[in-house]
Amino acid sequence: MIRCKTEKPPQKLEIDLSGPEGNAYVLMAYAERWGRQLGYSSHKIKSIIDEMKLTNYEGLLYTFDREFGSFVTLWR
């Protein structure tokens, strides 16, 4: 069966928060890298990272998930 590429669901990246990729600094580095790849302005990237630093780890995860959750699955 031949299908249109637009029907294909995008593959989601996965991050295991209990492993080394779940480190807050690694998540902020991902936010910076993916923000650049998505064409975010440097101001928007800085704002996201500043918000991630604003509170505790749960707040960092909330911000990360809000901004990048459409293509990243976070596992606890």
Secondary structure, DSSP 8 states (H G I E B T S, - for coil): ----GGGS----EEEETTSGGGSHHHHHHHHHHHHHHTT--HHHHHHHHHHHHSS-HHHHHHHHHHHHTTTEEEE-
